[in-house]
Amino acid sequence: MQREQVQRLLAVCASNCAATYLLDGEGMDPQNALRHAEAAELFDKSYIKGYYRQARAHEILGNIDKAVAVLERARACPDIADKSGLEAQLGELQEKKVSKE
């Protein structure tokens, strides 16, 4: 297996782990989700789910500005080919930010 494939696999695993910590219920732990999602980005900057899960964790923690910053970073990443969902997600976060002000 090539290094890039291993990095992608590690990113997927870390991102999936983050997803489990974002599930509603007793085991929800956005702090741990954030830690794993940040690791996913470090392993593979082109794996967009790592960014989405970071943003969701920040949103749950009440850090809308940080959630927006994560998605802006993803939008600026040249290695991410399909960015179609980013605009919608950014729009939703911006609306939440405005409604809190």
C-alpha positions in Angstrom: 0.0 0.0 0.0 1.3 3.4 -0.9 1.8 6.2 1.7 -1.1 8.2 0.2 -3.5 5.3 0.5 -2.5 4.7 4.1 -2.9 8.5 4.9 -6.4 8.4 3.3 -7.3 5.2 5.3 -6.2 6.9 8.6 -8.2 10.0 7.7 -11.3 7.9 7.1 -10.9 6.0 10.3 -10.3 9.2 12.4 -13.3 10.9 10.7 -15.5 7.9 11.3 -14.5 7.8 15.0 -15.4 11.5 15.1 -18.8 10.7 13.6 -19.5 8.2 16.4 -18.8 10.9 19.0 -21.3 13.2 17.3 -24.2 10.8 17.5 -27.0 12.0 19.8 -27.3 10.2 23.0 -25.3 9.2 26.0 -22.0 8.8 24.3 -22.0 12.1 22.5 -18.7 13.8 23.1 -18.0 16.8 20.8 -14.6 17.4 22.3 -13.4 14.0 21.3 -15.1 14.3 18.0 -13.2 17.5 17.3 -9.9 15.8 18.3 -10.5 12.9 15.9 -11.8 15.2 13.1 -8.7 17.4 13.4 -6.5 14.3 13.1 -8.4 13.3 9.9 -7.5 16.6 8.4 -3.9 16.2 9.3 -3.8 12.7 7.8 -5.4 13.8 4.5 -6.3 17.4 3.8 -8.4 16.4 0.8 -10.8 14.3 2.9 -13.7 16.6 3.2 -15.6 14.7 5.9 -12.9 15.6 8.4 -13.7 19.2 7.9 -17.5 18.6 8.1 -17.1 16.8 11.4 -14.8 19.5 12.8 -17.4 22.1 11.9 -20.2 20.0 13.5 -18.3 19.5 16.7 -17.5 23.3 16.9 -21.2 24.0 16.2 -22.3 21.7 19.0 -19.8 23.3 21.3 -21.3 26.7 20.4 -18.2 27.9 18.4 -20.0 29.0 15.2 -17.1 31.2 14.2 -14.7 28.3 14.4 -17.1 26.1 12.5 -17.3 28.6 9.7 -13.5 29.0 9.7 -13.1 25.2 9.3 -15.4 25.1 6.3 -13.7 28.2 4.8 -10.4 26.3 5.1 -11.9 23.4 3.3 -13.3 25.6 0.6 -9.8 27.1 0.1 -8.1 23.6 -0.1 -7.1 23.0 -3.7 -7.0 19.2 -3.2 -10.7 18.9 -2.6 -12.5 18.4 -5.9 -16.2 18.4 -4.9 -17.0 21.4 -2.8 -20.7 21.5 -3.6 -21.9 20.8 -0.1 -19.7 23.4 1.5 -21.7 26.4 0.3 -24.9 25.1 1.8 -23.3 24.2 5.1 -21.6 27.6 5.3 -25.0 29.3 4.6 -26.6 27.4 7.4 -23.9 28.3 9.9 -24.0 32.0 8.8 -27.8 32.0 9.5 -27.2 30.5 12.9 -24.6 33.1 13.6 -26.9 35.9 12.6 -29.8 34.6 14.6 -27.6 34.4 17.8 -26.6 38.1 17.4 
